[in-house]
Amino acid sequence: MADESSSTPEAEPDNGRGTGSVKSAALWAAASQYSQFALQFITSVIISRFFLKPEEIGLFSVALATAMILSIIQDFGLTRYLGRHPTADEDTVRHCTVIAASFSFILAALILAIAWPMAAFYSEPRLLPILGLIAASYLLNPWSIVPVALLSRKLDFRGTFMVNASGAVANSGSALALAAMGFSAESLAWAMIVQAAVRAVMAQILRPTPFTFKVRLARAKEIIGFGASSALLYLSGGIGMRTPDLIVGRMQGMSAAGLYSRGVALAAQLHYLVAGAVGAIYYPTFARLREEEKDLGPYYERVVAAHGAIVWPAMVLLAVLSQPVILLLYGPKWVDAAPLLAYVALAECFFVAVPLHMDLPILLGRLRQLLYFNLADTALSVATLMAGAAIGVEAAAASRIVYGLGWFLLYAFWMQRLVGFSWSKVLRIYTASLGVALVTIMPALYSVFVWRSPGTLGFVDFTLTAAASALAWLAAIFALRHPAREDLVGMALHILGPLRERLKLRFA
């Protein structure tokens, strides 16, 4: 339900950070992430297998990547501004809403301005209407950005779940319906508009943010100044994250871009499935720890351990089973995406080895230093990708491993100086995580190289292999005494505790 304090302008300031526990927030964040993952995953499988070809997926991927490089203007630091504001009072909320709406028009205009040049650059006239639809979707986003930021600030991830889940359902339903009707790549762009509209409505129901033209110029400059200080940082990050589709599409064609995009998306989806759900609680949690003047090092080590225990085994397993996964999900026409998926999945292990590399420097006031590191990071990403794409799409995917190693070396030592974690403990975490990953993939290696082959591992065989790998992972966590085992057990007990109590009451 909506926050009652928002009913009048004279409401009490939001001085608290919410009353829910971090574990409860993590569970609601997980529910949000998992529900979105399930819908996106099922939608991508159905659309890729039955409706759209690799070149159509590539066309939309290039258009979306183009828009998202500019999309830093959409939020413009408002989420982080509200997250660290002492009160987030209604006057602040109104100013942030006006700024978000204003920048959405600027963003839409920029996307429309580059639509024709991009269509000419790629010799793809269809990029023009797709970019136009994407621009329209960004006009609706401001009405969910500020409410979701306020809900997250209070660790009300039940509310963010409702916003995200409703939008995901709308996106999936409209995308499937339009793709089935023959709207091709445009179906995905129309689905973005539907999703943005539904998210806006739900967010305003839960946490209304009335629009007003009563804006004080000095206050607006303060808020915009906060966003401007990080705008170049996010632009640099956006270029590094979004240019792969653009580079591959230009150098190897739209079909190659579609294959590359599908491999990257599948690795990213699995990453967020197994660990990304709790990522949303890290920033407010570390902000609270900093306010309490606690040493961040031990908490950071726990985050590293959690990622290593979960993401590393999952990514290595995905790399081993990449061909069976692609064939079972998308069919033979996508088989060339299998080696791309394997390379990208292995590269993910580097990126999760140093988590919160953006969040904590911002929280600790090291924005200028972070910008320098991020510019170097972006240059490394683009350079390695262009070198790989000049050879072929598989080499482009393999370049992500080289980039990942360079990325790790770039950020790891700096983050240690910032946070103060113990290198001996983190190296032990890495060693234990690698051991768990190697044990986890043993059943999969046996399945694809001894029992079957990658191309003949059917659904039943794949299910048995996955189950055996999961059991191997669980055994390895305890046998190798992984540092994250206590946190994993605690989370499991937190999930199972209420269920156990309900069962006791039901059968008493």
C-alpha positions as CSV (number, residue, x, y, z in Angstrom):
1,M,0.0,0.0,0.0
2,A,1.1,3.6,-0.4
3,D,3.2,5.3,2.3
4,E,0.7,7.2,4.5
5,S,3.3,9.9,5.1
6,S,3.0,11.0,1.5
7,S,-0.7,12.0,1.9
8,T,0.1,15.6,2.8
9,P,3.0,18.0,2.1
10,E,3.4,18.4,5.8
11,A,4.2,14.8,6.4
12,E,6.9,13.6,8.8
13,P,10.3,13.3,7.2
14,D,11.5,9.9,6.4
15,N,14.3,9.7,8.9
16,G,14.4,5.9,9.1
17,R,15.7,3.3,6.8
18,G,12.8,1.0,7.3
19,T,11.9,-1.5,9.9
20,G,12.4,-4.7,8.0
21,S,15.4,-6.9,8.5
22,V,18.1,-7.2,5.9
23,K,17.3,-10.9,5.5
24,S,13.6,-10.1,4.8
25,A,14.7,-7.4,2.3
26,A,17.0,-9.9,0.6
27,L,14.2,-12.4,0.3
28,W,11.8,-9.8,-1.3
29,A,14.6,-8.7,-3.5
30,A,15.2,-12.3,-4.5
31,A,11.6,-12.8,-5.2
32,S,11.6,-9.8,-7.4
33,Q,14.7,-10.9,-9.3
34,Y,13.6,-14.5,-9.7
35,S,10.1,-13.6,-10.9
36,Q,11.6,-11.2,-13.5
37,F,14.2,-13.8,-14.5
38,A,11.6,-16.5,-14.9
39,L,9.4,-14.3,-17.1
40,Q,12.3,-12.9,-19.2
41,F,13.9,-16.3,-19.5
42,I,10.7,-18.0,-20.7
43,T,9.9,-15.1,-23.0
44,S,13.3,-15.1,-24.6
45,V,13.2,-18.9,-25.1
46,I,9.8,-18.8,-26.8
47,I,10.5,-15.8,-28.9
48,S,14.0,-17.0,-30.0
49,R,12.8,-20.6,-30.7
50,F,9.6,-19.9,-32.5
51,F,9.3,-16.3,-33.7
52,L,12.5,-14.3,-34.2
53,K,15.7,-15.1,-36.0
54,P,19.2,-14.2,-34.8
55,E,19.3,-11.2,-37.2
56,E,16.0,-9.8,-35.8
57,I,17.3,-10.2,-32.2
58,G,20.5,-8.5,-33.3
59,L,18.6,-5.6,-34.8
60,F,16.8,-4.9,-31.5
61,S,20.0,-5.4,-29.5
62,V,21.8,-2.8,-31.5
63,A,18.9,-0.3,-31.1
64,L,18.6,-1.0,-27.4
65,A,22.4,-0.7,-26.8
66,T,22.3,2.7,-28.6
67,A,19.5,4.0,-26.4
68,M,21.0,2.6,-23.2
69,I,24.3,4.4,-23.7
70,L,22.3,7.6,-23.4
71,S,19.9,6.4,-20.7
72,I,22.2,7.7,-17.9
73,I,20.2,10.9,-18.4
74,Q,17.1,9.1,-17.3
75,D,18.0,8.5,-13.6
76,F,20.8,11.2,-13.5
77,G,21.9,10.1,-10.0
78,L,18.4,10.6,-8.5
79,T,18.2,7.1,-7.0
80,R,21.5,7.5,-5.2
81,Y,20.7,11.0,-4.2
82,L,17.5,9.9,-2.5
83,G,19.2,6.9,-1.0
84,R,21.8,9.0,0.8
85,H,19.6,12.1,1.5
86,P,19.2,12.5,5.3
87,T,15.3,12.8,5.2
88,A,14.0,12.3,1.7
89,D,11.2,14.8,2.6
90,E,8.4,15.6,0.3
91,D,10.0,18.8,-1.0
92,T,13.0,16.7,-2.1
93,V,10.7,14.1,-3.7
94,R,8.9,16.8,-5.7
95,H,12.1,18.3,-7.0
96,C,13.4,14.9,-8.0
97,T,10.2,14.0,-9.8
98,V,10.3,17.2,-11.9
99,I,13.9,16.7,-12.7
100,A,13.3,13.0,-13.7
101,A,10.4,14.0,-16.0
102,S,12.4,16.8,-17.6
103,F,15.4,14.6,-18.3
104,S,13.1,12.0,-19.8
105,F,12.1,14.4,-22.6
106,I,15.8,15.3,-23.2
107,L,16.7,11.6,-23.4
108,A,13.8,10.8,-25.8
109,A,14.9,13.8,-28.0
110,L,18.5,12.6,-28.1
111,I,17.5,9.0,-29.1
112,L,15.3,10.4,-31.9
113,A,18.1,12.7,-33.0
114,I,20.5,9.8,-33.5
115,A,18.0,7.3,-34.9
116,W,18.5,8.2,-38.5
117,P,22.3,8.4,-38.3
118,M,22.4,5.0,-36.7
119,A,20.1,3.5,-39.3
120,A,22.4,4.9,-42.1
121,F,25.6,3.8,-40.3
122,Y,24.3,0.2,-40.1
123,S,22.4,0.3,-43.4
124,E,19.4,-0.9,-41.5
125,P,16.3,1.4,-42.1
126,R,14.3,-0.6,-39.5
127,L,16.5,0.8,-36.7
128,L,14.7,4.2,-37.1
129,P,11.2,3.0,-36.0
130,I,12.6,0.7,-33.3
131,L,14.6,3.6,-31.8
132,G,11.5,5.8,-31.9
133,L,9.5,3.3,-29.9
134,I,12.3,2.9,-27.4
135,A,12.4,6.7,-27.0
136,A,8.7,6.7,-26.3
137,S,9.1,4.2,-23.5
138,Y,11.6,6.4,-21.7
139,L,9.0,9.1,-21.4
140,L,7.1,6.9,-19.0
141,N,10.0,5.8,-16.8
142,P,10.2,8.9,-14.5
143,W,7.0,7.9,-12.8
144,S,8.5,4.8,-11.5
145,I,12.1,5.9,-10.9
146,V,11.5,8.1,-7.8
147,P,8.9,5.9,-6.1
148,V,11.1,2.8,-6.5
149,A,14.1,4.8,-5.1
150,L,12.0,5.7,-2.0
151,L,10.8,2.2,-1.5
152,S,14.4,0.9,-1.8
153,R,15.6,3.5,0.7
154,K,13.3,2.1,3.3
155,L,14.3,-1.5,2.4
156,D,10.7,-2.0,1.3
157,F,11.5,-4.6,-1.3
158,R,8.0,-6.0,-1.1
159,G,6.9,-2.8,-2.9
160,T,9.7,-2.9,-5.4
161,F,8.7,-6.5,-6.1
162,M,5.2,-5.5,-7.0
163,V,6.4,-2.8,-9.3
164,N,9.0,-4.9,-11.0
165,A,6.8,-8.0,-11.2
166,S,3.9,-6.2,-12.8
167,G,6.1,-4.6,-15.3
168,A,7.8,-7.9,-16.2
169,V,4.4,-9.6,-16.7
170,A,3.3,-6.8,-19.0
171,N,6.5,-6.9,-21.0
172,S,6.5,-10.6,-21.4
173,G,2.8,-10.8,-22.4
174,S,2.9,-8.0,-24.9
175,A,6.2,-9.2,-26.4
176,L,4.9,-12.7,-27.0
177,A,1.6,-11.6,-28.4
178,L,3.1,-9.1,-30.8
179,A,5.9,-11.5,-31.9
180,A,3.3,-14.1,-32.6
181,M,1.4,-11.6,-34.7
182,G,4.4,-11.0,-36.8
183,F,5.7,-7.7,-35.5
184,S,9.3,-9.0,-35.6
185,A,11.9,-7.0,-33.7
186,E,9.5,-4.1,-33.2
187,S,7.5,-6.4,-30.8
188,L,10.3,-6.1,-28.3
189,A,10.3,-2.3,-28.5
190,W,6.5,-2.1,-28.1
191,A,6.8,-4.3,-25.1
192,M,9.1,-1.8,-23.5
193,I,6.4,0.9,-23.7
194,V,3.8,-1.4,-22.2
195,Q,6.2,-2.4,-19.4
196,A,7.1,1.3,-18.6
197,A,3.4,2.2,-18.4
198,V,2.5,-0.6,-16.1
199,R,5.5,0.0,-13.8
200,A,4.6,3.7,-13.6
201,V,1.0,3.0,-12.6
202,M,2.0,0.5,-9.9
203,A,4.7,2.7,-8.5
204,Q,2.4,5.6,-8.2
205,I,-0.1,3.5,-6.4
206,L,2.4,2.3,-3.9
207,R,4.3,5.6,-3.4
208,P,2.6,8.6,-5.1
209,T,5.0,11.4,-6.3
210,P,2.8,14.3,-7.4
211,F,4.1,16.5,-10.1
212,T,4.5,20.2,-9.5
213,F,5.9,23.2,-11.3
214,K,6.8,24.9,-8.0
215,V,10.5,24.2,-8.2
216,R,13.2,26.3,-6.5
217,L,16.1,26.9,-8.9
218,A,18.7,26.6,-6.2
219,R,17.4,23.3,-5.0
220,A,17.1,21.9,-8.5
221,K,20.8,22.9,-9.2
222,E,21.9,21.1,-6.1
223,I,20.2,17.9,-7.1
224,I,21.3,18.2,-10.8
225,G,24.8,18.9,-9.6
226,F,24.9,15.6,-7.7
227,G,23.9,13.8,-10.9
228,A,26.2,15.8,-13.1
229,S,29.1,14.8,-10.9
230,S,28.5,11.2,-11.8
231,A,27.1,11.6,-15.3
232,L,30.5,11.1,-17.0
233,L,31.1,8.1,-14.9
234,Y,27.8,6.5,-15.9
235,L,28.4,7.5,-19.5
236,S,31.8,5.8,-19.5
237,G,30.2,2.7,-17.9
238,G,27.4,2.7,-20.3
239,I,29.8,2.8,-23.3
240,G,31.7,-0.2,-21.8
241,M,28.6,-2.2,-21.2
242,R,26.6,-1.5,-24.3
243,T,29.2,-1.1,-27.1
244,P,29.7,-4.9,-27.6
245,D,26.4,-5.3,-29.5
246,L,27.2,-2.2,-31.5
247,I,30.7,-3.3,-32.4
248,V,29.8,-6.9,-33.2
249,G,26.8,-5.7,-35.2
250,R,28.9,-3.3,-37.3
251,M,31.9,-5.6,-37.8
252,Q,30.2,-9.0,-38.1
253,G,26.6,-8.2,-39.0
254,M,23.2,-8.3,-37.3
255,S,23.0,-12.1,-37.2
256,A,26.4,-12.3,-35.3
257,A,25.1,-9.5,-33.0
258,G,22.0,-11.6,-32.3
259,L,24.1,-14.7,-31.4
260,Y,26.4,-12.6,-29.3
261,S,23.6,-10.9,-27.5
262,R,21.8,-14.1,-26.8
263,G,25.0,-15.6,-25.3
264,V,25.7,-12.6,-23.1
265,A,22.0,-12.3,-22.0
266,L,21.9,-16.0,-20.9
267,A,25.0,-15.6,-18.9
268,A,23.8,-12.4,-17.3
269,Q,20.4,-13.9,-16.5
270,L,22.0,-16.9,-14.7
271,H,24.3,-14.5,-12.8
272,Y,21.4,-12.5,-11.5
273,L,19.4,-15.6,-10.8
274,V,21.9,-17.0,-8.5
275,A,23.3,-13.9,-6.9
276,G,22.0,-10.6,-8.4
277,A,18.7,-10.7,-6.4
278,V,20.4,-9.5,-3.2
279,G,22.5,-6.9,-5.0
280,A,19.8,-4.3,-4.5
281,I,20.2,-4.4,-0.7
282,Y,24.0,-3.9,-0.7
283,Y,24.1,-0.2,-1.2
284,P,21.5,0.7,1.5
285,T,23.0,-1.9,3.8
286,F,26.6,-0.6,3.5
287,A,25.2,3.0,3.8
288,R,23.8,2.0,7.1
289,L,27.0,0.3,8.2
290,R,28.9,3.5,7.3
291,E,26.5,5.6,9.3
292,E,27.1,3.3,12.3
293,E,30.9,3.8,11.7
294,K,31.5,0.1,11.4
295,D,34.5,-1.5,9.7
296,L,33.4,-2.3,6.1
297,G,36.2,-4.9,5.5
298,P,34.7,-8.0,7.1
299,Y,31.2,-7.3,5.6
300,Y,32.8,-6.9,2.2
301,E,34.6,-10.2,2.6
302,R,31.2,-11.8,3.2
303,V,29.9,-10.4,0.0
304,V,32.9,-11.7,-1.9
305,A,32.4,-15.1,-0.3
306,A,28.7,-15.2,-1.2
307,H,29.4,-14.4,-4.9
308,G,32.3,-16.9,-5.1
309,A,30.3,-19.7,-3.5
310,I,27.3,-19.2,-5.8
311,V,28.3,-17.4,-9.0
312,W,31.6,-19.1,-9.8
313,P,30.3,-22.7,-9.8
314,A,27.2,-21.6,-11.7
315,M,29.2,-19.8,-14.4
316,V,31.7,-22.6,-14.8
317,L,28.9,-25.1,-15.0
318,L,27.2,-23.0,-17.6
319,A,30.4,-22.9,-19.7
320,V,30.7,-26.7,-19.6
321,L,27.0,-27.2,-20.6
322,S,26.7,-24.3,-23.0
323,Q,25.9,-26.3,-26.1
324,P,23.2,-28.5,-24.4
325,V,21.7,-25.4,-22.9
326,I,21.5,-23.6,-26.2
327,L,20.1,-26.6,-28.1
328,L,17.5,-27.4,-25.4
329,L,16.4,-23.8,-25.0
330,Y,16.7,-22.1,-28.4
331,G,17.0,-25.0,-30.9
332,P,19.6,-25.8,-33.6
333,K,19.4,-22.4,-35.4
334,W,21.1,-20.9,-32.3
335,V,23.9,-23.5,-31.9
336,D,26.6,-21.1,-32.9
337,A,25.9,-19.1,-29.7
338,A,27.1,-22.0,-27.6
339,P,30.9,-21.2,-27.6
340,L,30.1,-17.5,-27.2
341,L,28.1,-18.3,-24.1
342,A,30.9,-20.4,-22.7
343,Y,33.5,-17.6,-23.0
344,V,31.2,-15.0,-21.6
345,A,30.2,-17.2,-18.6
346,L,33.8,-17.8,-17.7
347,A,34.5,-14.0,-17.9
348,E,31.8,-13.4,-15.4
349,C,33.9,-15.0,-12.7
350,F,36.4,-12.1,-12.9
351,F,33.6,-9.5,-12.6
352,V,32.1,-11.0,-9.4
353,A,35.5,-11.4,-7.8
354,V,35.5,-7.7,-6.9
355,P,31.8,-6.8,-6.2
356,L,30.4,-3.3,-5.5
357,H,33.2,-1.7,-7.5
358,M,30.9,1.2,-8.4
359,D,28.7,1.4,-5.3
360,L,31.2,1.6,-2.5
361,P,33.5,4.2,-4.1
362,I,30.5,6.4,-4.6
363,L,29.3,5.8,-1.0
364,L,32.8,6.6,0.3
365,G,33.1,9.9,-1.7
366,R,35.7,8.7,-4.2
367,L,33.8,9.7,-7.3
368,R,36.7,11.4,-9.1
369,Q,39.0,8.4,-8.6
370,L,36.3,6.0,-9.7
371,L,35.8,8.0,-12.9
372,Y,39.5,7.6,-13.8
373,F,39.3,3.9,-13.2
374,N,36.1,3.6,-15.1
375,L,37.5,5.4,-18.1
376,A,40.5,3.0,-18.2
377,D,38.0,0.1,-17.8
378,T,36.0,1.3,-20.7
379,A,39.0,1.8,-22.9
380,L,40.2,-1.8,-22.1
381,S,36.7,-3.2,-22.9
382,V,36.4,-1.5,-26.2
383,A,39.9,-2.2,-27.3
384,T,39.8,-5.9,-26.5
385,L,36.4,-6.3,-28.1
386,M,37.4,-4.5,-31.3
387,A,40.5,-6.7,-31.6
388,G,38.4,-9.8,-31.2
389,A,35.5,-8.7,-33.4
390,A,38.0,-8.0,-36.2
391,I,38.7,-11.7,-36.2
392,G,35.2,-13.1,-35.7
393,V,32.3,-13.3,-33.4
394,E,33.8,-16.2,-31.4
395,A,37.0,-14.2,-30.9
396,A,34.9,-11.3,-29.8
397,A,33.4,-13.4,-27.0
398,A,36.8,-14.8,-26.1
399,S,38.1,-11.3,-25.7
400,R,35.8,-10.9,-22.7
401,I,38.1,-13.3,-20.7
402,V,41.1,-11.1,-21.5
403,Y,39.1,-8.0,-20.6
404,G,37.9,-9.7,-17.4
405,L,41.4,-10.4,-16.2
406,G,42.4,-6.8,-16.9
407,W,39.3,-5.6,-15.1
408,F,40.2,-7.6,-12.0
409,L,43.7,-6.3,-11.9
410,L,42.5,-2.7,-12.4
411,Y,40.0,-2.7,-9.5
412,A,41.0,-5.3,-7.0
413,F,43.9,-3.5,-5.3
414,W,42.1,-0.1,-5.3
415,M,39.1,-1.7,-3.6
416,Q,41.3,-3.2,-1.0
417,R,42.7,0.2,-0.1
418,L,39.2,1.7,0.0
419,V,37.4,-1.0,2.0
420,G,40.3,-2.5,4.0
421,F,39.5,-6.1,3.4
422,S,42.1,-8.8,4.3
423,W,43.9,-10.1,1.2
424,S,44.7,-13.4,3.0
425,K,41.0,-13.9,3.7
426,V,39.9,-13.0,0.2
427,L,42.5,-15.2,-1.4
428,R,41.2,-18.1,0.8
429,I,37.8,-17.3,-0.5
430,Y,38.9,-17.4,-4.1
431,T,40.7,-20.7,-3.5
432,A,37.6,-22.2,-1.8
433,S,35.3,-20.9,-4.5
434,L,37.5,-22.4,-7.3
435,G,37.5,-25.7,-5.4
436,V,33.7,-25.6,-5.2
437,A,33.4,-24.8,-8.9
438,L,35.7,-27.7,-9.9
439,V,33.8,-30.2,-7.8
440,T,30.5,-28.8,-9.1
441,I,31.3,-29.4,-12.8
442,M,32.6,-33.0,-12.3
443,P,29.2,-34.6,-13.1
444,A,28.8,-32.3,-16.1
445,L,32.2,-33.1,-17.5
446,Y,31.4,-36.8,-17.2
447,S,28.1,-36.3,-18.9
448,V,29.3,-34.4,-22.0
449,F,32.7,-36.2,-22.5
450,V,32.1,-39.8,-21.3
451,W,28.4,-40.6,-20.9
452,R,27.0,-38.5,-23.8
453,S,28.3,-35.7,-26.0
454,P,27.4,-32.0,-25.9
455,G,25.0,-32.4,-28.9
456,T,23.3,-35.6,-27.6
457,L,22.6,-34.6,-24.0
458,G,18.8,-34.7,-24.0
459,F,16.4,-33.1,-21.6
460,V,16.2,-36.0,-19.1
461,D,20.0,-36.5,-19.2
462,F,20.5,-32.8,-18.8
463,T,18.2,-32.7,-15.8
464,L,20.0,-35.6,-14.1
465,T,23.3,-33.9,-14.8
466,A,22.1,-30.6,-13.3
467,A,20.8,-32.4,-10.2
468,A,24.1,-34.2,-9.7
469,S,26.0,-31.0,-10.1
470,A,23.8,-29.3,-7.5
471,L,24.4,-32.1,-5.1
472,A,28.2,-31.9,-5.8
473,W,28.0,-28.1,-5.2
474,L,26.3,-28.6,-1.8
475,A,28.7,-31.3,-0.7
476,A,31.7,-29.1,-1.8
477,I,30.4,-26.1,0.2
478,F,30.6,-28.1,3.4
479,A,33.5,-30.4,2.6
480,L,35.8,-27.5,1.6
481,R,34.5,-25.4,4.5
482,H,33.7,-22.5,2.2
483,P,33.6,-19.2,4.1
484,A,30.1,-18.4,2.9
485,R,28.5,-21.6,4.3
486,E,27.2,-20.0,7.5
487,D,25.5,-17.2,5.6
488,L,24.0,-19.7,3.2
489,V,22.7,-21.8,6.0
490,G,21.3,-18.8,7.8
491,M,19.5,-17.6,4.7
492,A,18.1,-21.1,4.1
493,L,16.9,-21.3,7.7
494,H,15.3,-17.8,7.4
495,I,13.4,-19.1,4.4
496,L,12.4,-22.4,5.9
497,G,11.6,-21.1,9.4
498,P,8.1,-19.5,8.6
499,L,7.3,-22.5,6.4
500,R,8.1,-24.9,9.3
501,E,5.9,-22.9,11.7
502,R,3.0,-22.9,9.3
503,L,3.3,-26.7,8.9
504,K,3.3,-27.1,12.7
505,L,0.2,-25.0,13.1
506,R,-1.6,-26.8,10.2
507,F,-1.0,-30.3,11.5
508,A,-1.2,-29.5,15.2
